[in-house]
Amino acid sequence: MSVKSKSLPILLFLCGLIVTLPVSAQLPRTLIPGITFTTAAGLHKSFGNYQHEKLLIWQVATWCGSCAAGLHVLDEHSAALKKAGLRVILLRMYQDGGYPGMSITQFVKRVAPSLLHQSNWVIGDASASFAHTYNPKKYPDIYYLIDRSGVVVAINGAPSATYGLIKKFMTGKE
Protein backbone atom coordinates (compact mmCIF):
# COMPACT_ATOMS: atom_id res chain seq x y z
CA MET A 1 0.00 0.00 0.00
CA SER A 2 1.53 3.28 -1.06
CA VAL A 3 1.38 6.43 1.03
CA LYS A 4 0.70 8.42 -2.13
CA SER A 5 -3.06 8.00 -1.69
CA LYS A 6 -4.99 10.64 0.25
CA SER A 7 -6.50 8.14 2.66
CA LEU A 8 -4.89 4.94 3.85
CA PRO A 9 -6.72 2.17 5.68
CA ILE A 10 -5.53 0.82 8.98
CA LEU A 11 -6.89 -2.48 10.17
CA LEU A 12 -7.60 -2.68 13.85
CA PHE A 13 -9.07 -5.53 15.79
CA LEU A 14 -11.49 -4.08 18.30
CA CYS A 15 -13.70 -6.50 20.21
CA GLY A 16 -12.92 -9.15 17.61
CA LEU A 17 -14.01 -7.03 14.64
CA ILE A 18 -11.85 -5.64 11.88
CA VAL A 19 -12.43 -1.92 11.50
CA THR A 20 -10.95 0.14 8.68
CA LEU A 21 -10.01 3.65 9.68
CA PRO A 22 -8.76 6.41 7.36
CA VAL A 23 -5.30 7.74 8.08
CA SER A 24 -4.76 11.43 7.56
CA ALA A 25 -2.70 12.48 4.58
CA GLN A 26 -0.85 14.71 7.07
CA LEU A 27 1.09 11.80 8.60
CA PRO A 28 4.83 11.78 7.84
CA ARG A 29 5.99 10.51 4.48
CA THR A 30 9.60 10.23 5.60
CA LEU A 31 11.50 9.20 8.70
CA ILE A 32 11.98 12.22 10.95
CA PRO A 33 15.45 11.78 12.51
CA GLY A 34 14.88 14.19 15.42
CA ILE A 35 11.87 12.35 16.87
CA THR A 36 12.91 10.49 20.02
CA PHE A 37 11.82 7.58 22.18
CA THR A 38 13.10 5.84 25.29
CA THR A 39 14.29 2.25 25.12
CA ALA A 40 13.24 -0.30 27.73
CA ALA A 41 16.78 0.07 29.14
CA GLY A 42 16.14 3.79 29.71
CA LEU A 43 18.27 5.09 26.82
CA HIS A 44 17.03 8.06 24.81
CA LYS A 45 17.26 7.35 21.09
CA SER A 46 16.27 9.28 18.01
CA PHE A 47 15.17 7.81 14.74
CA GLY A 48 18.35 9.34 13.35
CA ASN A 49 20.12 6.39 15.01
CA TYR A 50 18.39 4.12 12.48
CA GLN A 51 18.79 6.07 9.25
CA HIS A 52 19.66 3.89 6.25
CA GLU A 53 18.02 0.83 7.83
CA LYS A 54 14.88 -0.88 6.66
CA LEU A 55 12.42 -0.26 9.53
CA LEU A 56 9.15 -1.45 10.93
CA ILE A 57 8.17 1.11 13.57
CA TRP A 58 5.20 -0.29 15.44
CA GLN A 59 3.30 1.53 18.16
CA VAL A 60 1.16 -0.63 20.43
CA ALA A 61 -0.98 -0.38 23.53
CA THR A 62 -0.15 -3.05 26.10
CA TRP A 63 -3.88 -3.60 26.75
CA CYS A 64 -4.61 -4.18 23.04
CA GLY A 65 -5.61 -7.70 21.95
CA SER A 66 -4.66 -7.23 18.29
CA CYS A 67 -1.25 -5.96 19.44
CA ALA A 68 -0.66 -9.20 21.36
CA ALA A 69 -1.81 -11.24 18.34
CA GLY A 70 0.51 -9.24 16.07
CA LEU A 71 3.42 -9.75 18.42
CA HIS A 72 2.83 -13.52 18.29
CA VAL A 73 2.88 -13.43 14.48
CA LEU A 74 6.07 -11.37 14.32
CA ASP A 75 7.65 -13.70 16.88
CA GLU A 76 6.79 -16.68 14.64
CA HIS A 77 8.53 -14.91 11.74
CA SER A 78 11.41 -13.41 13.75
CA ALA A 79 14.08 -15.37 11.83
CA ALA A 80 12.74 -14.08 8.50
CA LEU A 81 12.59 -10.51 9.83
CA LYS A 82 16.19 -10.71 10.93
CA LYS A 83 17.39 -12.39 7.72
CA ALA A 84 15.75 -9.62 5.68
CA GLY A 85 17.65 -7.00 7.70
CA LEU A 86 14.47 -5.48 9.06
CA ARG A 87 14.91 -3.44 12.23
CA VAL A 88 11.75 -3.62 14.35
CA ILE A 89 11.16 -0.73 16.73
CA LEU A 90 8.32 -1.69 19.06
CA LEU A 91 7.02 1.23 21.09
CA ARG A 92 4.35 1.39 23.75
CA MET A 93 1.94 4.23 22.99
CA TYR A 94 2.68 7.44 24.81
CA GLN A 95 1.21 6.94 28.29
CA ASP A 96 -0.34 3.69 26.96
CA GLY A 97 -3.00 5.74 25.19
CA GLY A 98 -4.31 7.12 28.47
CA TYR A 99 -5.43 3.73 29.78
CA PRO A 100 -3.86 1.53 32.45
CA GLY A 101 -1.53 -1.10 31.09
CA MET A 102 1.70 -2.89 31.80
CA SER A 103 5.18 -1.75 30.78
CA ILE A 104 6.35 -2.62 27.29
CA THR A 105 8.91 -5.05 28.76
CA GLN A 106 6.21 -6.85 30.76
CA PHE A 107 4.03 -7.01 27.64
CA VAL A 108 6.77 -8.58 25.52
CA LYS A 109 7.74 -10.98 28.35
CA ARG A 110 4.13 -12.12 28.59
CA VAL A 111 3.43 -12.42 24.86
CA ALA A 112 6.72 -13.21 23.08
CA PRO A 113 9.67 -13.30 25.52
CA SER A 114 12.20 -14.49 22.93
CA LEU A 115 11.94 -11.10 21.19
CA LEU A 116 13.65 -9.45 24.16
CA HIS A 117 16.88 -11.09 22.98
CA GLN A 118 16.63 -10.41 19.24
CA SER A 119 19.38 -8.07 18.04
CA ASN A 120 17.17 -6.52 15.34
CA TRP A 121 14.43 -5.55 17.84
CA VAL A 122 14.40 -2.29 19.82
CA ILE A 123 11.73 -2.09 22.50
CA GLY A 124 10.71 1.09 24.28
CA ASP A 125 8.20 3.84 24.95
CA ALA A 126 7.00 6.45 22.51
CA SER A 127 7.61 10.08 23.39
CA ALA A 128 4.96 12.80 23.26
CA SER A 129 6.62 14.13 20.08
CA PHE A 130 6.44 10.69 18.47
CA ALA A 131 2.76 10.35 19.40
CA HIS A 132 1.94 13.83 18.09
CA THR A 133 3.76 13.23 14.80
CA TYR A 134 3.21 9.55 14.01
CA ASN A 135 -0.05 8.75 15.80
CA PRO A 136 -2.09 11.89 16.55
CA LYS A 137 -5.38 9.94 16.49
CA LYS A 138 -4.06 7.51 19.13
CA TYR A 139 -4.65 4.28 17.24
CA PRO A 140 -3.61 1.45 19.60
CA ASP A 141 -2.02 -0.66 16.83
CA ILE A 142 -0.29 1.23 14.01
CA TYR A 143 2.94 0.56 12.15
CA TYR A 144 5.09 2.27 9.57
CA LEU A 145 7.26 0.48 7.02
CA ILE A 146 10.20 2.71 6.13
CA ASP A 147 12.77 1.93 3.45
CA ARG A 148 16.54 2.49 3.69
CA SER A 149 16.22 5.96 2.17
CA GLY A 150 13.83 6.99 4.96
CA VAL A 151 10.65 6.96 2.86
CA VAL A 152 7.45 5.68 4.47
CA VAL A 153 6.20 3.05 2.02
CA ALA A 154 3.22 1.84 4.06
CA ILE A 155 1.19 2.64 7.14
CA ASN A 156 -1.01 -0.09 8.54
CA GLY A 157 -1.92 -1.97 11.68
CA ALA A 158 -2.63 -5.41 13.10
CA PRO A 159 0.41 -7.37 11.84
CA SER A 160 -1.49 -10.58 12.59
CA ALA A 161 -3.84 -9.66 9.73
CA THR A 162 -1.40 -7.73 7.51
CA TYR A 163 1.78 -9.81 7.71
CA GLY A 164 1.64 -10.28 3.93
CA LEU A 165 2.33 -6.56 3.47
CA ILE A 166 5.29 -6.77 5.86
CA LYS A 167 6.61 -9.83 4.01
CA LYS A 168 6.37 -8.03 0.66
CA PHE A 169 8.23 -5.07 2.15
CA MET A 170 10.96 -7.37 3.55
CA THR A 171 11.48 -9.19 0.27
CA GLY A 172 11.02 -6.17 -1.97
CA LYS A 173 8.35 -8.02 -4.00
CA GLU A 174 5.43 -5.62 -4.27
N, C-alpha and C positions, 0 to 999 in steps of 0.2 A: 504494500500500500504506500503510495507516494504522498509526501506532505505537500505536494503542489495543489491538491484540491482544497477548496475553501472550507470543507467540513469533513472531518475524519471520524469514523466510528471507533468507539472504544467498547469492548465487550466487558461487562461486569457481571459477576454472578451475585445476585442479591436475593436472598431467601430461595435459592435454588433456581432462579429464573435468569435467563440471559437478557440483559437490557442493553440496547445500543444508544450511546449518548454522543452528541456532536462535540467535537473538540474545536475550540476557537482557532481561527486562522492566525490569532495573535501569539500562539505558542511559539517558542524558539525554533528556528529552522537550522540552527548551528549550535555546536557545543559552545557554551559561554565559559571560558577558562577561569574567570574570577569568582564564579559561584562556588561556595564552600559547603562542606559537610563535616561531621565529626565521626571518625571511625569508632567501632566498638571498643578499641583500645584507648580512646580518648584523644587521638591525634586529629588535628585540624588539617584537612586536605582541600585542595581546590581541584576543579575539573581540569585545570591546566596541567596537573600531575599526570593526566591520562591522555594528553593530546597525542595524536598519531597512533592510537590504539582503536581497534574495533570494539565498541562498547554496547552493552545492554545496561541501561540505567533504569532500575525498577524501584518504584516507590510503593510501599505496602503499608497497610495498617495491621498491627499484630492481632487484632480482633476479627480480621476479615477471613471468611471461609475460602473464598476463591484465591486469596493470597497463599493460604496454606496448601491448597490443591496445586497451585502453580509452582510452589517451592518443591513439592514432591516430584512434579514432572521434570523440573530443571535438575533436580538431584539425580533422577533416573538417567538423564542425558549429560551428566557432568563431564564424563570423559570426552564426549563429542564437542562440548562447549570449549573445553580446554584445548583439544586438538586443533580446533578451528581458530585458536588464538583470540577467543572472545573474552574480554574482561567484563565480568558481571559486577556491577555496583548495586548492592541491595540496600535500600535506605528505608528506615521506618519513617512514616509521614511525620512532618513537624508536629510535635506534641500529640502524636498518634491520632491526628485528625480531631482532637478535642474530646476524645472518648477514652475511658480507662483501658489500658492494655499493658501487656508485659514489655520488657525491653526487647530490642531486636535480637540480642544474643540469646535470651531465653526462648524467643520464638523459633529461631533457627535450631537451637538445641532440641526443642520439642518436636519440630517437624522434620528436619533433615540435618542431623548433627554432623554428618560427614562433610558438609559444605563449610564448616568452620575451619577446616584444614586444607581447603583447596587454594592453591596459590593464585588462581585467576579470579577469585572472589574477594571483594571488599565489602564489608558489612558495617553499617553505621546508621547515623540519624541525620535526616534532612535538616538543613538550616531554614530559618524563616525566609531568607533570600531565595533559596532553592524552591521552597513551596510557592512563593509569590510568582516566581518566574516559570517554573516547570509544571506546577499543578495548582493554579489559582482557584479552581473549582473544587478542590479537595477530593478528587476521586480516590478511593481507597486502594486501587489496584491499577496502576498506570506505568507503562514502560516506554522508553525511547530506545530505538536502535540507531546508533551513530557510527558512520563509517570512519575510516582512518584519516580522512581529510576534515573531520569534524562536522559533516553534514548529517542532519537528522533525516534518515531515510524512511522511518516509520514511527508512528505513535500508536500504541494499542494497550491492551490490558488482558488479564486472565491468561497467563502463559499455558495453563492447562488446556485451554480451548484454542489458543492461537500459536501453539508450538511450531506448526508448519511455517508460519511467517518467520519465526526466529531461525528455523533450520535453513530456509531459503537465504536469509541474510548471512548466516554463517558460511554457507557454501558458495554464495555469490550467484546462485541459480534462481533468477527471478523471472 
